[in-house]
Amino acid sequence: MDFIRYAESAASLLNAELVGLDDLVSHLEGRDWLHHQCTEKDLANVRRFQRDLRPAFVASDEGDVPAVVKGLNALLDRHPVTPMISDHDLGNLHLHVANRAASVSELLISEALLGLATLICDLGATRLGVCSSDKCDNVYVDTSPNQSRRYCSDRCSSRANVAAYRARQKLVSANASAPAAAAEPSRAAR
């Protein structure tokens, strides 16, 4: 199991706009074998999970470690993970986070919770965040060595950097023209 990938897929799941069943199927891109198994019940379960999971990311972003742990533990209580050893490749036995009878929503929720639980135990409970862009409320998982991530994507980071650069340039330009305007005598003074 790749717990980092599972934790990152939890953020992706939380950021997904799941209005209809087609949206859930689209979210499962690359996992075609799950497409035909998706049901309206799965969609409802995942949407409820999205609402329930978001507070853990907000708490982590605010540095509230007890709230993160309490929130994830409550979700683990409600959504027990039932891993199984997979033997579809006898030369590569490995764990799956859900048994073969699990629904699509049970699988997605189990992956998300096990990934997040492992991540916060290994890297700390403040590794989840909410995008710092004013125009975005997506979440992210920060696996950077110095815990410096602040944006959900390169796009949001670039937009924020460009906006900050433009604001600095505007300030420099305003400050440069202010002394020149003050040094010029007014027409009335001439």
MDTraj code that builds the backbone (N, CA, C; nanometers):
import mdtraj as md
import numpy as np

residues = "MET ASP PHE ILE ARG TYR ALA GLU SER ALA ALA SER LEU LEU ASN ALA GLU LEU VAL GLY LEU ASP ASP LEU VAL SER HIS LEU GLU GLY ARG ASP TRP LEU HIS HIS GLN CYS THR GLU LYS ASP LEU ALA ASN VAL ARG ARG PHE GLN ARG ASP LEU ARG PRO ALA PHE VAL ALA SER ASP GLU GLY ASP VAL PRO ALA VAL VAL LYS GLY LEU ASN ALA LEU LEU ASP ARG HIS PRO VAL THR PRO MET ILE SER ASP HIS ASP LEU GLY ASN LEU HIS LEU HIS VAL ALA ASN ARG ALA ALA SER VAL SER GLU LEU LEU ILE SER GLU ALA LEU LEU GLY LEU ALA THR LEU ILE CYS ASP LEU GLY ALA THR ARG LEU GLY VAL CYS SER SER ASP LYS CYS ASP ASN VAL TYR VAL ASP THR SER PRO ASN GLN SER ARG ARG TYR CYS SER ASP ARG CYS SER SER ARG ALA ASN VAL ALA ALA TYR ARG ALA ARG GLN LYS LEU VAL SER ALA ASN ALA SER ALA PRO ALA ALA ALA ALA GLU PRO SER ARG ALA ALA ARG".split()
xyz = np.array([
    [0.0829, -0.1180, 0.0000],
    [0.0000, 0.0000, 0.0000],
    [0.0871, 0.1241, 0.0000],
    [0.0482, 0.2200, -0.0766],
    [0.1187, 0.3473, -0.0829],
    [0.0371, 0.4492, -0.0031],
    [0.0733, 0.4656, 0.1247],
    [-0.0064, 0.5489, 0.2143],
    [-0.0040, 0.6965, 0.1753],
    [0.1077, 0.7442, 0.1234],
    [0.1142, 0.8838, 0.0789],
    [0.0154, 0.9043, -0.0353],
    [0.0151, 0.8113, -0.1292],
    [-0.0786, 0.8232, -0.2424],
    [-0.2222, 0.8182, -0.1926],
    [-0.2504, 0.7318, -0.0949],
    [-0.3858, 0.7251, -0.0382],
    [-0.4225, 0.8562, 0.0308],
    [-0.3277, 0.9159, 0.1032],
    [-0.3550, 1.0440, 0.1702],
    [-0.3801, 1.1531, 0.0661],
    [-0.2995, 1.1547, -0.0383],
    [-0.3194, 1.2536, -0.1445],
    [-0.4508, 1.2305, -0.2185],
    [-0.4901, 1.1036, -0.2322],
    [-0.6181, 1.0766, -0.2977],
    [-0.7346, 1.1192, -0.2079],
    [-0.7119, 1.1236, -0.0755],
    [-0.8147, 1.1748, 0.0159],
    [-0.8391, 1.3224, -0.0128],
    [-0.7312, 1.3985, -0.0333],
    [-0.7454, 1.5400, -0.0672],
    [-0.8142, 1.5552, -0.2022],
    [-0.7756, 1.4733, -0.2971],
    [-0.8380, 1.4773, -0.4294],
    [-0.9873, 1.4456, -0.4203],
    [-1.0213, 1.3488, -0.3389],
    [-1.1623, 1.3127, -0.3200],
    [-1.2385, 1.4279, -0.2563],
    [-1.1775, 1.4921, -0.1598],
    [-1.2413, 1.6044, -0.0918],
    [-1.2589, 1.7232, -0.1862],
    [-1.1667, 1.7414, -0.2787],
    [-1.1733, 1.8524, -0.3739],
    [-1.2658, 1.8243, -0.4920],
    [-1.3036, 1.6995, -0.5101],
    [-1.3857, 1.6627, -0.6252],
    [-1.5275, 1.7178, -0.6108],
    [-1.5763, 1.7745, -0.7190],
    [-1.7151, 1.8218, -0.7223],
    [-1.8006, 1.7059, -0.7718],
    [-1.8673, 1.6403, -0.6793],
    [-1.9444, 1.5201, -0.7103],
    [-2.0934, 1.5519, -0.7057],
    [-2.1448, 1.5995, -0.8183],
    [-2.2859, 1.6354, -0.8267],
    [-2.3693, 1.5133, -0.8645],
    [-2.3208, 1.4382, -0.9615],
    [-2.3935, 1.3213, -1.0085],
    [-2.3033, 1.1996, -1.0164],
    [-2.3637, 1.0874, -1.0490],
    [-2.2918, 0.9604, -1.0565],
    [-2.1793, 0.9660, -1.1606],
    [-2.2022, 1.0378, -1.2698],
    [-2.0984, 1.0520, -1.3723],
    [-1.9733, 1.1184, -1.3160],
    [-1.9919, 1.2105, -1.2216],
    [-1.8776, 1.2771, -1.1591],
    [-1.7956, 1.1787, -1.0766],
    [-1.8636, 1.0882, -1.0070],
    [-1.7924, 0.9870, -0.9292],
    [-1.7155, 0.8940, -1.0221],
    [-1.7776, 0.8536, -1.1300],
    [-1.7109, 0.7669, -1.2278],
    [-1.5893, 0.8395, -1.2857],
    [-1.6040, 0.9670, -1.3188],
    [-1.4920, 1.0452, -1.3722],
    [-1.3786, 1.0551, -1.2708],
    [-1.4142, 1.0665, -1.1441],
    [-1.3128, 1.0745, -1.0388],
    [-1.2299, 0.9453, -1.0331],
    [-1.2873, 0.8365, -1.0766],
    [-1.2203, 0.7062, -1.0732],
    [-1.1409, 0.6791, -1.2011],
    [-1.0959, 0.7861, -1.2660],
    [-1.0163, 0.7713, -1.3879],
    [-0.8952, 0.6834, -1.3595],
    [-0.8723, 0.5865, -1.4464],
    [-0.7612, 0.4929, -1.4287],
    [-0.7986, 0.3711, -1.3464],
    [-0.9189, 0.3716, -1.2936],
    [-0.9666, 0.2559, -1.2161],
    [-1.0964, 0.2057, -1.2808],
    [-1.0846, 0.1759, -1.4077],
    [-1.2010, 0.1418, -1.4897],
    [-1.2826, 0.0254, -1.4347],
    [-1.2178, -0.0685, -1.3670],
    [-1.2886, -0.1846, -1.3143],
    [-1.3919, -0.1451, -1.2083],
    [-1.3820, -0.0253, -1.1532],
    [-1.4779, 0.0200, -1.0522],
    [-1.5973, 0.0939, -1.1124],
    [-1.5848, 0.1404, -1.2351],
    [-1.6886, 0.2241, -1.2956],
    [-1.8267, 0.1605, -1.2922],
    [-1.8358, 0.0351, -1.3328],
    [-1.9676, -0.0297, -1.3402],
    [-2.0257, -0.0602, -1.2020],
    [-1.9437, -0.0521, -1.0993],
    [-1.9903, -0.0812, -0.9631],
    [-2.0478, 0.0415, -0.8922],
    [-2.0261, 0.1609, -0.9470],
    [-2.0714, 0.2844, -0.8819],
    [-2.2238, 0.2921, -0.8772],
    [-2.2733, 0.3282, -0.7589],
    [-2.4180, 0.3417, -0.7398],
    [-2.4494, 0.4794, -0.6812],
    [-2.5765, 0.5138, -0.6830],
    [-2.6208, 0.6391, -0.6197],
    [-2.5901, 0.6372, -0.4699],
    [-2.5973, 0.5194, -0.4091],
    [-2.5646, 0.5072, -0.2674],
    [-2.4169, 0.5404, -0.2437],
    [-2.3296, 0.4944, -0.3336],
    [-2.1875, 0.5282, -0.3234],
    [-2.1686, 0.6796, -0.3313],
    [-2.2375, 0.7418, -0.4265],
    [-2.2277, 0.8860, -0.4428],
    [-2.2709, 0.9574, -0.3146],
    [-2.3830, 0.9169, -0.2574],
    [-2.4328, 0.9789, -0.1339],
    [-2.3344, 0.9574, -0.0187],
    [-2.2793, 0.8369, -0.0075],
    [-2.1827, 0.8075, 0.0993],
    [-2.0558, 0.8911, 0.0856],
    [-2.0058, 0.9047, -0.0357],
    [-1.8830, 0.9807, -0.0579],
    [-1.9080, 1.1296, -0.0328],
    [-2.0230, 1.1803, -0.0754],
    [-2.0528, 1.3224, -0.0516],
    [-2.0641, 1.3511, 0.0986],
    [-2.1254, 1.2601, 0.1730],
    [-2.1350, 1.2760, 0.3194],
    [-1.9945, 1.2706, 0.3809],
    [-1.9124, 1.1788, 0.3308],
    [-1.7748, 1.1667, 0.3788],
    [-1.6962, 1.2953, 0.3513],
    [-1.7169, 1.3558, 0.2353],
    [-1.6501, 1.4815, 0.2042],
    [-1.6818, 1.5871, 0.3112],
    [-1.8092, 1.5985, 0.3457],
    [-1.8500, 1.6961, 0.4484],
    [-1.7884, 1.6623, 0.5838],
    [-1.7823, 1.5347, 0.6169],
    [-1.7304, 1.4914, 0.7469],
    [-1.5785, 1.5019, 0.7564],
    [-1.5082, 1.4882, 0.6448],
    [-1.3621, 1.4891, 0.6444],
    [-1.3041, 1.6310, 0.6451],
    [-1.3720, 1.7238, 0.5839],
    [-1.3180, 1.8604, 0.5696],
    [-1.2723, 1.9210, 0.7030],
    [-1.3473, 1.9063, 0.8132],
    [-1.3015, 1.9656, 0.9397],
    [-1.1631, 1.9175, 0.9849],
    [-1.1235, 1.7968, 0.9501],
    [-0.9902, 1.7483, 0.9866],
    [-0.8830, 1.8282, 0.9128],
    [-0.9060, 1.8618, 0.7862],
    [-0.8105, 1.9426, 0.7107],
    [-0.8051, 2.0848, 0.7661],
    [-0.9207, 2.1396, 0.7998],
    [-0.9251, 2.2747, 0.8559],
    [-0.8521, 2.2777, 0.9901],
    [-0.8791, 2.1798, 1.0748],
    [-0.8133, 2.1735, 1.2064],
    [-0.6620, 2.1602, 1.1908],
    [-0.6174, 2.0778, 1.0979],
    [-0.4742, 2.0609, 1.0739],
    [-0.4128, 2.1919, 1.0265],
    [-0.4808, 2.2594, 0.9352],
    [-0.4330, 2.3870, 0.8830],
    [-0.4193, 2.4908, 0.9944],
    [-0.5053, 2.4814, 1.0953],
    [-0.5026, 2.5739, 1.2091],
    [-0.4086, 2.5263, 1.3201],
    [-0.3468, 2.4095, 1.3019],
    [-0.2530, 2.3572, 1.4013],
    [-0.3202, 2.2926, 1.5211],
    [-0.4469, 2.2574, 1.5087],
    [-0.5236, 2.1979, 1.6192],
    [-0.5113, 2.0453, 1.6142],
    [-0.3989, 1.9943, 1.6638],
    [-0.3681, 1.8515, 1.6576],
    [-0.4756, 1.7661, 1.7257],
    [-0.5219, 1.8002, 1.8473],
    [-0.6265, 1.7171, 1.9096],
    [-0.7538, 1.7061, 1.8249],
    [-0.7911, 1.8144, 1.7569],
    [-0.9109, 1.8103, 1.6719],
    [-0.8899, 1.7208, 1.5502],
    [-0.7694, 1.7219, 1.4951],
    [-0.7387, 1.6350, 1.3807],
    [-0.7515, 1.4892, 1.4233],
    [-0.6874, 1.4552, 1.5342],
    [-0.6874, 1.3166, 1.5821],
    [-0.8294, 1.2736, 1.6178],
    [-0.9005, 1.3577, 1.6893],
    [-1.0379, 1.3252, 1.7283],
    [-1.1269, 1.3074, 1.6045],
    [-1.1129, 1.3964, 1.5082],
    [-1.1943, 1.3882, 1.3865],
    [-1.1665, 1.2635, 1.3053],
    [-1.0381, 1.2331, 1.2856],
    [-1.0045, 1.1130, 1.2075],
    [-1.0424, 0.9856, 1.2828],
    [-1.0234, 0.9850, 1.4153],
    [-1.0651, 0.8675, 1.4923],
    [-1.2159, 0.8456, 1.4850],
    [-1.2922, 0.9529, 1.4887],
    [-1.4383, 0.9404, 1.4768],
    [-1.4761, 0.8826, 1.3404],
    [-1.4071, 0.9271, 1.2364],
    [-1.4341, 0.8733, 1.1028],
    [-1.3917, 0.7273, 1.0921],
    [-1.2803, 0.6922, 1.1541],
    [-1.2371, 0.5515, 1.1541],
    [-1.3370, 0.4639, 1.2292],
    [-1.3977, 0.5166, 1.3358],
    [-1.5020, 0.4418, 1.4072],
    [-1.6232, 0.4176, 1.3182],
    [-1.6622, 0.5209, 1.2437],
    [-1.7809, 0.5103, 1.1568],
    [-1.7554, 0.4299, 1.0304],
    [-1.6302, 0.4272, 0.9880],
    [-1.5943, 0.3589, 0.8622],
    [-1.4778, 0.2641, 0.8887],
    [-1.5047, 0.1508, 0.9513],
    [-1.3953, 0.0578, 0.9825],
    [-1.3246, 0.0096, 0.8554],
    [-1.1946, 0.0047, 0.8629],
    [-1.1127, -0.0420, 0.7510],
    [-1.0936, -0.1918, 0.7680],
    [-1.1185, -0.2670, 0.6616],
    [-1.1038, -0.4130, 0.6670],
    [-1.0039, -0.4579, 0.5606],
    [-0.8760, -0.4456, 0.5911],
    [-0.7755, -0.4833, 0.4914],
    [-0.7732, -0.6333, 0.4653],
    [-0.7202, -0.6664, 0.3501],
    [-0.7036, -0.8078, 0.3148],
    [-0.5759, -0.8243, 0.2349],
    [-0.5184, -0.9434, 0.2438],
    [-0.4007, -0.9757, 0.1644],
    [-0.4482, -1.0122, 0.0247],
    [-0.3930, -0.9461, -0.0730],
    [-0.4305, -0.9719, -0.2110],
    [-0.3360, -1.0749, -0.2706],
    [-0.3959, -1.1751, -0.3337],
    [-0.3146, -1.2801, -0.3953],
    [-0.3394, -1.2913, -0.5451],
    [-0.3847, -1.1811, -0.6081],
    [-0.4071, -1.1871, -0.7525],
    [-0.2762, -1.1992, -0.8291],
    [-0.1646, -1.1683, -0.7643],
    [-0.0322, -1.1891, -0.8205],
    [0.0494, -1.2599, -0.7122],
    [0.0592, -1.3936, -0.7212],
    [0.1228, -1.4726, -0.6158],
    [0.2693, -1.4369, -0.5930],
    [0.3318, -1.3743, -0.6906],
    [0.4694, -1.3312, -0.6738],
    [0.4805, -1.1956, -0.6053],
    [0.3649, -1.1322, -0.5837],
    [0.3650, -0.9987, -0.5234],
    [0.2449, -0.9847, -0.4285],
    [0.2491, -1.0592, -0.3180],
    [0.1425, -1.0472, -0.2199],
    [0.1481, -0.9078, -0.1590],
    [0.0301, -0.8478, -0.1414],
    [0.0249, -0.7134, -0.0846],
    [-0.1118, -0.6904, -0.0212],
    [-0.1203, -0.5819, 0.0539],
    [-0.2452, -0.5497, 0.1225],
    [-0.3341, -0.4607, 0.0370],
    [-0.4631, -0.4874, 0.0430],
    [-0.5649, -0.3963, -0.0069],
    [-0.6385, -0.3453, 0.1157],
    [-0.6878, -0.2221, 0.1099],
    [-0.7495, -0.1627, 0.2292],
    [-0.8927, -0.2075, 0.2518],
    [-0.9498, -0.2758, 0.1564],
    [-1.0875, -0.3224, 0.1716],
    [-1.0992, -0.4610, 0.1101],
    [-1.1940, -0.5364, 0.1603],
    [-1.2120, -0.6708, 0.1055],
    [-1.2882, -0.6655, -0.0268],
    [-1.2970, -0.7791, -0.0911],
    [-1.3589, -0.7853, -0.2244],
    [-1.5066, -0.7475, -0.2242],
    [-1.5730, -0.7608, -0.1115],
    [-1.7165, -0.7300, -0.1031],
    [-1.7434, -0.5818, -0.0801],
    [-1.6392, -0.5022, -0.0628],
    [-1.6566, -0.3593, -0.0333],
    [-1.7157, -0.2856, -0.1534],
    [-1.8009, -0.1897, -0.1227],
    [-1.8563, -0.1042, -0.2278],
    [-1.7509, -0.0022, -0.2704],
    [-1.7795, 0.0696, -0.3768],
    [-1.6867, 0.1725, -0.4241],
    [-1.6645, 0.2776, -0.3154],
    [-1.7717, 0.3208, -0.2503],
    [-1.7554, 0.4235, -0.1462],
    [-1.6770, 0.3690, -0.0273],
    [-1.6999, 0.2459, 0.0104],
    [-1.6233, 0.1865, 0.1211],
    [-1.4741, 0.1803, 0.0869],
    [-1.4449, 0.1459, -0.0364],
    [-1.3057, 0.1392, -0.0810],
    [-1.2405, 0.2777, -0.0767],
    [-1.3070, 0.3767, -0.1350],
    [-1.2509, 0.5119, -0.1388],
    [-1.2330, 0.5696, 0.0014],
    [-1.3311, 0.5489, 0.0863],
    [-1.3241, 0.6003, 0.2228],
    [-1.2149, 0.5287, 0.3017],
    [-1.2041, 0.3979, 0.2856],
    [-1.0993, 0.3221, 0.3550],
    [-0.9608, 0.3674, 0.3120],
    [-0.9410, 0.3850, 0.1811],
    [-0.8113, 0.4322, 0.1321],
    [-0.7788, 0.5690, 0.1911],
    [-0.8763, 0.6569, 0.1889],
    [-0.8546, 0.7926, 0.2395],
    [-0.8189, 0.7904, 0.3877],
    [-0.8959, 0.7208, 0.4667],
    [-0.8733, 0.7204, 0.6115],
    [-0.7422, 0.6523, 0.6503],
    [-0.7128, 0.5396, 0.5899],
    [-0.5881, 0.4709, 0.6234],
    [-0.4673, 0.5537, 0.5783],
    [-0.4783, 0.6162, 0.4620],
    [-0.3701, 0.7018, 0.4149],
    [-0.3480, 0.8210, 0.5060],
    [-0.4560, 0.8880, 0.5457],
    [-0.4435, 1.0052, 0.6332],
    [-0.3948, 0.9661, 0.7724],
    [-0.4476, 0.8568, 0.8259],
    [-0.4057, 0.8123, 0.9594],
    [-0.2568, 0.7792, 0.9604],
    [-0.2106, 0.7102, 0.8599],
    [-0.0683, 0.6747, 0.8515],
    [0.0169, 0.7991, 0.8324],
    [-0.0277, 0.8888, 0.7457],
    [0.0472, 1.0110, 0.7207],
    [0.0638, 1.0943, 0.8473],
    [-0.0443, 1.1149, 0.9227],
    [-0.0301, 1.2002, 1.0412],
    [0.0509, 1.1306, 1.1503],
    [0.0466, 0.9981, 1.1544],
    [0.1312, 0.9271, 1.2520],
    [0.2787, 0.9353, 1.2126],
    [0.3069, 0.9294, 1.0829],
    [0.4458, 0.9319, 1.0359],
    [0.5040, 1.0734, 1.0251],
    [0.4239, 1.1692, 0.9782],
    [0.4761, 1.3030, 0.9502],
    [0.4229, 1.4117, 1.0430],
    [0.3151, 1.3827, 1.1136],
    [0.2572, 1.4823, 1.2039],
    [0.1183, 1.5239, 1.1595],
    [0.0407, 1.5696, 1.2554],
    [-0.1004, 1.6009, 1.2313],
    [-0.1233, 1.7371, 1.1681],
    [-0.0171, 1.8108, 1.1411],
    [-0.0353, 1.9415, 1.0768],
    [0.0087, 1.9382, 0.9313],
    [0.0007, 1.8229, 0.8695],
    [0.0401, 1.8067, 0.7291],
    [-0.0767, 1.8185, 0.6318],
    [-0.1939, 1.8498, 0.6824],
    [-0.3115, 1.8690, 0.5975],
    [-0.3392, 2.0181, 0.5942],
    [-0.3828, 2.0683, 0.4809],
    [-0.4050, 2.2120, 0.4741],
    [-0.5170, 2.2515, 0.3811],
    [-0.5545, 2.3790, 0.3922],
    [-0.6535, 2.4410, 0.3049],
    [-0.5787, 2.5473, 0.2248],
    [-0.6025, 2.5510, 0.0954],
    [-0.5318, 2.6413, 0.0050],
    [-0.5358, 2.7847, 0.0585],
    [-0.4209, 2.8522, 0.0554],
    [-0.4092, 2.9897, 0.1038],
    [-0.4576, 3.0936, 0.0038],
    [-0.4920, 3.0515, -0.1164],
    [-0.5442, 3.1450, -0.2155],
    [-0.6824, 3.1944, -0.1721],
    [-0.7029, 3.3244, -0.1870],
    [-0.8329, 3.3827, -0.1503],
    [-0.9473, 3.3282, -0.2351],
    [-0.9158, 3.2825, -0.3542],
    [-1.0186, 3.2388, -0.4480],
    [-1.0358, 3.0875, -0.4525],
    [-0.9770, 3.0161, -0.3569],
    [-0.9796, 2.8698, -0.3597],
    [-1.0004, 2.8154, -0.2190],
    [-1.0761, 2.7086, -0.2087],
    [-1.0929, 2.6433, -0.0784],
    [-1.0593, 2.4944, -0.0855],
    [-0.9802, 2.4573, -0.1868],
    [-0.9371, 2.3185, -0.1981],
    [-0.8406, 2.2840, -0.0846],
    [-0.8262, 2.1555, -0.0608],
    [-0.7361, 2.1074, 0.0435],
    [-0.6154, 2.0392, -0.0213],
    [-0.5140, 2.0142, 0.0593],
    [-0.3941, 1.9473, 0.0098],
    [-0.3287, 1.8700, 0.1235],
    [-0.2362, 1.7818, 0.0862],
    [-0.1529, 1.7081, 0.1802],
    [-0.0108, 1.7583, 0.1595],
    [0.0525, 1.8016, 0.2671],
    [0.1873, 1.8579, 0.2590],
    [0.2899, 1.7508, 0.2969],
    [0.3615, 1.7014, 0.1971],
    [0.4662, 1.6029, 0.2224],
    [0.6047, 1.6641, 0.2019],
    [0.6099, 1.7965, 0.1928],
    [0.7391, 1.8626, 0.1726],
    [0.8281, 1.8419, 0.2956],
    [0.9597, 1.8379, 0.2757],
    [1.0502, 1.8131, 0.3883],
    [1.0398, 1.9180, 0.4996],
    [1.0156, 2.0439, 0.4620],
    [1.0119, 2.1502, 0.5627],
    [0.8707, 2.2003, 0.5928],
    [0.7728, 2.1254, 0.5523],
    [0.6317, 2.1561, 0.5759],
    [0.5999, 2.3000, 0.5337],
    [0.6308, 2.3307, 0.4082],
    [0.6170, 2.4678, 0.3598],
    [0.5033, 2.4878, 0.2602],
    [0.4304, 2.3839, 0.2277],
    [0.3258, 2.3972, 0.1275],
    [0.2122, 2.4838, 0.1805],
    [0.1594, 2.5722, 0.0966],
    [0.0498, 2.6609, 0.1350],
    [-0.0641, 2.6625, 0.0330],
    [-0.0414, 2.6021, -0.0834],
    [-0.1411, 2.6074, -0.1904],
    [-0.1736, 2.4662, -0.2380],
    [-0.2934, 2.4502, -0.2906],
    [-0.3387, 2.3183, -0.3351],
    [-0.2750, 2.2753, -0.4662],
    [-0.2268, 2.3733, -0.5440],
    [-0.1736, 2.3401, -0.6761],
    [-0.0701, 2.4441, -0.7182],
    [0.0067, 2.4108, -0.8202],
    [0.1014, 2.5065, -0.8772],
    [0.0265, 2.6266, -0.9341],
    [-0.0915, 2.6022, -0.9864],
    [-0.1725, 2.7099, -1.0444],
    [-0.2070, 2.8155, -0.9391],
    [-0.2576, 2.7709, -0.8239],
    [-0.2910, 2.8662, -0.7169],
    [-0.1657, 2.9356, -0.6640],
    [-0.0581, 2.8621, -0.6508],
    [0.0675, 2.9208, -0.6036],
    [0.1163, 3.0276, -0.7012],
    [0.1131, 2.9977, -0.8295],
    [0.1575, 3.0939, -0.9314],
    [0.0701, 3.2185, -0.9306],
    [-0.0602, 3.1995, -0.9222],
    [-0.1516, 3.3154, -0.9177],
    [-0.1202, 3.4044, -0.7979],
    [-0.0989, 3.3434, -0.6828],
    [-0.0694, 3.4207, -0.5619],
    [0.0642, 3.4929, -0.5758],
    [0.1646, 3.4269, -0.6318],
    [0.2952, 3.4894, -0.6506],
    [0.2882, 3.6061, -0.7494],
    [0.2144, 3.5885, -0.8572],
    [0.1989, 3.6967, -0.9552],
    [0.1248, 3.8143, -0.8919],
    [0.0176, 3.7864, -0.8175],
    [-0.0583, 3.8936, -0.7513],
    [0.0295, 3.9679, -0.6504],
    [0.1107, 3.8959, -0.5758],
    [0.1999, 3.9594, -0.4776],
    [0.3059, 4.0439, -0.5491],
    [0.3598, 3.9928, -0.6593],
    [0.4588, 4.0682, -0.7369],
    [0.3973, 4.1978, -0.7899],
    [0.2790, 4.1876, -0.8471],
    [0.2123, 4.3065, -0.9016],
    [0.1825, 4.4081, -0.7916],
    [0.1426, 4.3609, -0.6753],
    [0.1152, 4.4518, -0.5634],
    [0.2433, 4.5228, -0.5199],
    [0.3539, 4.4488, -0.5153],
    [0.4819, 4.5110, -0.4787],
    [0.5244, 4.6138, -0.5826],
    [0.5075, 4.5813, -0.7110],
    [0.5442, 4.6742, -0.8180],
    [0.4587, 4.8003, -0.8131],
    [0.3327, 4.7832, -0.7842],
    [0.2419, 4.8980, -0.7731],
    [0.2842, 4.9873, -0.6567],
    [0.3218, 4.9271, -0.5464],
    [0.3673, 5.0020, -0.4293],
    [0.4978, 5.0763, -0.4588],
    [0.5913, 5.0082, -0.5248],
    [0.7186, 5.0711, -0.5614],
    [0.6924, 5.1884, -0.6555],
    [0.6048, 5.1674, -0.7517],
    [0.5721, 5.2728, -0.8479],
    [0.5052, 5.3913, -0.7779],
    [0.4143, 5.3641, -0.6871],
    [0.3463, 5.4704, -0.6128],
    [0.4441, 5.5464, -0.5249],
    [0.5350, 5.4746, -0.4606],
    [0.6346, 5.5402, -0.3740],
    [0.7340, 5.6218, -0.4561],
    [0.7688, 5.5754, -0.5741],
    [0.8648, 5.6463, -0.6589],
    [0.8046, 5.7747, -0.7135],
    [0.6771, 5.7750, -0.7455],
    [0.6141, 5.8954, -0.8011],
    [0.5722, 5.9933, -0.6923],
    [0.5537, 5.9497, -0.5704],
    [0.5118, 6.0388, -0.4613],
    [0.6183, 6.1432, -0.4307],
    [0.7471, 6.1112, -0.4148],
    [0.8484, 6.2149, -0.3875],
    [0.8635, 6.3115, -0.5043],
    [0.8531, 6.2623, -0.6255],
    [0.8665, 6.3487, -0.7424],
    [0.7516, 6.4485, -0.7465],
    [0.6322, 6.4053, -0.7146],
    [0.5166, 6.4942, -0.7141],
    [0.5292, 6.5959, -0.6020],
    [0.5853, 6.5575, -0.4903],
    [0.6018, 6.6483, -0.3763],
    [0.7100, 6.7505, -0.4070],
    [0.8111, 6.7141, -0.4836],
    [0.9221, 6.8038, -0.5153],
    [0.8834, 6.9076, -0.6192],
    [0.7864, 6.8789, -0.7049],
    [0.7414, 6.9733, -0.8065],
    [0.6581, 7.0829, -0.7440],
    [0.6885, 7.2076, -0.7696],
    [0.6045, 7.3138, -0.7142],
    [0.4713, 7.3161, -0.7873],
    [0.3698, 7.3462, -0.7159],
    [0.2363, 7.3511, -0.7775],
    [0.2257, 7.4773, -0.8602],
    [0.1331, 7.4814, -0.9552],
    [0.1135, 7.5984, -1.0409],
    [0.0716, 7.7193, -0.9581],
    [-0.0035, 7.6933, -0.8527],
    [-0.0510, 7.8046, -0.7718],
    [0.0652, 7.8709, -0.6983],
    [0.1706, 7.7951, -0.6671],
    [0.2849, 7.8486, -0.5929],
    [0.3771, 7.9283, -0.6830],
    [0.3669, 7.9127, -0.8170],
    [0.4573, 7.9817, -0.9106],
    [0.4181, 8.1204, -0.9299],
])
top = md.Topology()
chain = top.add_chain()
for i, resn in enumerate(residues, 1):
    res = top.add_residue(resn, chain, resSeq=i)
    for name in ("N", "CA", "C"):
        top.add_atom(name, md.element.get_by_symbol(name[0]), res)
traj = md.Trajectory(xyz[None], top)
